[in-house]
Amino acid sequence: QVQVVESGGGLVQPGESLRLSCAASGSIFSIYFMGWYRQAPGKQRELVSTIARDGTTTYAESVKGRFTISRDTNKNTMYLQMNSLKPEDTAVYYCHADVPPMRYWGQGTQVTVSS
């Protein structure tokens, strides 16, 4: 079993930055893959970024060059640094941790980008 808890969401203006955190607990040494998804009102959940155990990262085209995923293994925490935020980044952001074949989700954190 793995538990993940997101934090760091909030209300910011366009062009500003936020850093989301995802703290993992439980059988963390079994985690193979972690990532972030987001879901905007009326839209499907979409993949934002992932980071594998070996450090390999992926990004959605819409966030490349603006978002950076990272992790601190000492703190069992994954981060999503979001820069140059746009109104279209407004969504609930969810982190997940994969222990194949299981995927564990957090409860989500709201990010609102508005002037």
TAURHU-V353337 format. One record per run of one state. SS is the DSSP state (H for helix, E for strand, - for the rest). FROM is the first residue (numbers start at 1). LEN is the number of residues. If there is no record, write none. Layout:
ss=SS from=FROM len=LEN
ss=SS from=FROM len=LEN
This chain:
ss=- from=1 len=1
ss=E from=2 len=6
ss=- from=8 len=2
ss=E from=10 len=3
ss=- from=13 len=5
ss=E from=18 len=9
ss=- from=27 len=1
ss=H from=28 len=3
ss=- from=31 len=2
ss=E from=33 len=7
ss=- from=40 len=6
ss=E from=46 len=7
ss=- from=53 len=4
ss=E from=57 len=3
ss=- from=60 len=7
ss=E from=67 len=6
ss=- from=73 len=4
ss=E from=77 len=6
ss=- from=83 len=4
ss=H from=87 len=3
ss=- from=90 len=1
ss=E from=91 len=9
ss=- from=100 len=2
ss=E from=102 len=4
ss=- from=106 len=3
ss=E from=109 len=5
ss=- from=114 len=2
